[in-house]
Amino acid sequence: MDTALFNARVLTDNEIVRGKTVLIQGGRIAGVVDDAAAPRALVRHDLAGGLLVPGFIDTQVNGGGGVLFNDAPSVGSIAAIGAAHRRFGTTGFMPTLISGDIETLEAAIDATRQAMAIGVPGVLGVHIEGPFLSVKRKGIHDASKFRTLDEAAFRLLTSLGVGRTMLTLAPETTSPAMIRRLTEAGVIVAAGHTNASYVTLRAALDHGLRGFTHLFNAMSPLTSREPGAVGAALEDQASWCGIIVDGKHVDPVVLRIALRAKRHDRFMLVTDAMPTVGASEKSFFLQGQLITVRNGVCVGESGALAGSDLDMAGAVRNAVGMLDLELPDAIHMATRNPAAFLRLDAELGRIAPGYRADLTLLDDDLRVLETWIDGVDSRSSDQADAPRLGLPSHG
């Protein structure tokens, strides 16, 4: 339904403005006009002075709403995870598979393809995190699942055919030539769970490596004589860095230092969310290991970090409160920057004519009031989507 959203503070590219109406037609933003110039024929929606921003984009979502993608890599799981995160402002996400066997990887890619074919709201592609990782920096990943990135794996990783495929790997487990082949085939390659030296990372960057997964966590650190993965990430001004801003994964002081070393438009907020986000149950099993939320963070039986209990709205609030960022800058890290990383910045991440009408409405405390995906309001989409996707309806 064509709609005029009015009576809001609207985040344009670099400022928050008043007195503007956002016009939605055919699932796209048709214009951002002065209130007095808005067509009266459209359905008008009063946003009651809220803050209208682009919808949040999360490139690392392992689970949500009590569902873990690894446990059930299906269309229903993707839809349930997306619905859980939408309540926190996420209108675009990459369901993320933690290192698993080849059959699970195949199922995850197939489920993502099907989900996009039937229009599950918000799905942008798939993120394969492992199993081409460093044993020394495995984190919570099961090292018994790790394997070589061979020709069969290459064919599978380049088989999605729609949306975006993101692959997190340890560059030292493969070759620069393979990274180049993957990127030329359209895969977005990021370094993570890596013990690589600076030299190895520099070669990977020169061959198409596009970013770094959860900067500082599970990667070789910056030291006095070896810059490591962290040093390579902060020195390189072209690559993107995902950061988990929950005050637990990385000390806020460390992130503030990182923000002084690299362009802000090359940082993107990620949640690394687990099934506990949007669920009342705060424990789950990951590949047979009990994971529990303690003091706001997911940890395994050994105390190792195991993803997060963070949502994107919380990440934005933390970016403002912990990192001393201006609000537009923090929101860009949840919208425009990840869109650019995914090469979707020609249609996502801005409130501007021609862009997809993926939007989030926030209150003064930066809590989510409402969302739109392709112009469809969350208040109406839940009931319409539930039967089609095989999910329980609410309300």
C-alpha positions, 0 to 999 in steps of 0.5 A, a space after each residue: 500500500 502506498 503510504 506517506 509517513 509524517 510527523 517524524 524526525 528523519 535521518 537523512 544522510 548526515 543530519 536529523 531533520 523535521 518537517 519532512 514526509 517520507 513517501 513509499 510507493 511500490 516498496 520503495 521510497 518515492 520521495 522525502 518532501 516537505 510536509 506541505 508538499 506531500 500528496 494527500 491521496 496516499 495513506 497517511 501514517 502519523 509517526 508521533 514525533 519518533 525518529 525514523 532511520 534506515 532499517 538496521 542491517 546485521 551481517 552476523 546472526 546465528 540465531 534468535 527467538 529460541 532458534 539456532 540456524 545450525 540446529 535447523 537450517 531451514 526456511 522456517 528457522 530463517 523466518 523465525 530468526 528474522 522475525 525475532 530480530 525485526 522487533 529490535 529494528 533489524 530489517 536486513 540480515 545474513 543468517 549465519 552458519 557456525 562451522 558444521 559438516 558439509 551436509 549442514 552447509 549445503 542445507 543452509 545454502 539451500 534454505 537461504 535460496 528458498 527463503 529468498 525465493 518465497 520472500 521471507 522478510 529481511 533475508 539478504 543472503 547467507 554468512 558461512 562462518 567456518 569451517 575454514 578456520 584456525 584451530 588456534 583461534 577457534 573460539 567456541 567453534 568445533 575444530 573437528 568440523 574444520 576442513 580444507 577449502 578445496 574445489 568441492 567447497 569452492 563450488 558449494 560456496 559459490 552456488 547460492 545464486 541469489 543475494 549475497 554469500 559472505 564467508 569468514 575464513 582464516 586466510 592462513 588456511 587457504 591461498 591468496 589465489 583462492 581468495 581472489 577466485 572466491 571474490 571474483 565469483 561474488 563471494 564476500 570474504 572476511 577474515 576471522 578466527 585467524 592466527 595469521 601474521 600481518 604479511 599473510 593478511 596483507 596478501 589476502 587484502 591485496 587479493 580481495 579480502 573485504 573485511 574482518 569478522 568481529 574485530 579483536 575477537 578470535 584473531 591474532 592481536 596487535 603487538 609491538 613486533 607483529 601487527 597481526 590481524 588487528 594491525 592489518 585491519 586497522 591499518 587498511 583503510 579500505 576494508 570493513 570491520 565488524 564490531 560487537 559493542 556489548 561491553 563484554 566482547 571488547 573493552 569500550 576503550 579498545 574500540 574507541 582507540 580503534 575508531 581513532 585509527 580508521 575511517 568510521 564508515 568502515 566500521 559496522 555493528 554486528 550482533 553475533 546473536 544467538 537464540 537467546 535474543 528475543 527469547 525468554 530462555 537464556 540457555 541453549 546447546 551448540 553442537 552438544 555444548 551448553 551455552 548460557 547467558 551470564 552477565 549479558 553475554 553467552 558463554 560455554 561450559 569453559 567460560 569461552 565466549 559463544 556469540 552474544 545476547 545482543 540485538 541491533 537496537 542495543 548495539 546502537 545504544 551502546 555505540 552512543 553510550 560506550 563509544 561516544 559516537 554521535 547518533 547519526 554516526 552510530 546509526 550509519 554503522 548499523 545501516 549504511 556501512 553494512 549495506 556498503 560492505 555487502 555491496 547493497 548500498 545502491 538500494 539499502 542503508 539510506 532514506 532517499 528516493 529509489 531506495 528500498 523502504 526498509 525503515 525503523 522507527 525509534 523512540 527517544 531512548 532508541 528503542 524500536 517502535 515500528 519497522 517496515 521491510 519493502 514498505 510493509 509495516 511490521 504491524 500488518 506483516 506478522 499476521 500475513 507472513 505467519 501462515 505462508 511461512 509455517 509460523 505461529 501467528 500472534 495477536 
